[in-house]
Amino acid sequence: MLPESGVVRSSDLTRVRLAPNPGPMSLDGTNSYVVAAPGSGSTVVVDPGPQDEGHLRALADAGTVELVLITHRHPDHTEASRRFAELTGAPVRAFDPAFCVSGKPLAADEEISAAGVDIRVLATPGHTSDSVCFWLPDDGANGSVLTGDTILGRGTTVLDYPDGNLGDYLDTLDMLSLLGPAMVLPGHGPVQADLSSLVLTYRDHREERLEQIRTALEQAGPDAGAGEIADLVYSDVPANVRRAAELSVAAQLAYLRNGS
């Protein structure tokens, strides 16, 4: 049985609460994480999520919030940041200064010690230009990575082109593969056991899609646009995710045509 707060254990050093914002892009909803070492008197909250007072109060009640961290700019992760800062008094830090509240921007490879946990900031652009992951090297036997939307618990990541691009994303996957079989704590979907295996799956998927795009270009002509190519490659996607499919096609076309 779930606790009344909805905050449940996700790893040795983390708990998670599912925000009440399900949808075609957010899957079951946004995962908001509470990070703390056993016995710590404070917590770090990652991605407070949407404006939902019950959700925010449950996160705040999970422990005294010392710090709030943001994986990337999308509103399903950041919409409640300012309200949560008001509720807890904790600073909000993000890679993009526009999403910080009384806190300084995150830096690539920065090491943060908070709530008894060592947290390492990994710059992981691709989904968006400001995407970061948070690596907890001491979480369990192999560590864990809070991946935001860079790696999901189910399905694959949409590249928010042109802010996000495929060249950056492939470089990000290569970098994450170096972390080995770390646990994946995604922004959407269930926890996954092995980051390195999931990265290989994501890599294979991207290569398959690129090959499909190349074939579609041969059929439609080299100057075909994203919509025309999406009609050929993503003909089976529902209407409510059609825009996401076109963004992915645009990112892949740019990669094939310009190398970025």
Secondary structure, 3 states (H helix, E strand, C coil): CCCCCCCEEEECCEEEEECCCCECCCECCCEEEEECCCCCCEEEEECCCCCCHHHHHHHHHCCEEEEEECCCCCHHHHCCHHHHHHHHCCCEECCCHHHCECCCCCCCCCEEEECCEEEEEEECCCCCCCCEEEEECCCCCCCEEEEECCCCCCCCCCCCCCCCCHHHHHHHHHHHHCCCCCEEEECCCCCECCHHHHHHHHHHHHHHHHHHHHHHHHHHCCCCCHHHHHHHHCCCCCHHHHHHHHHHHHHHHHHHHHCC
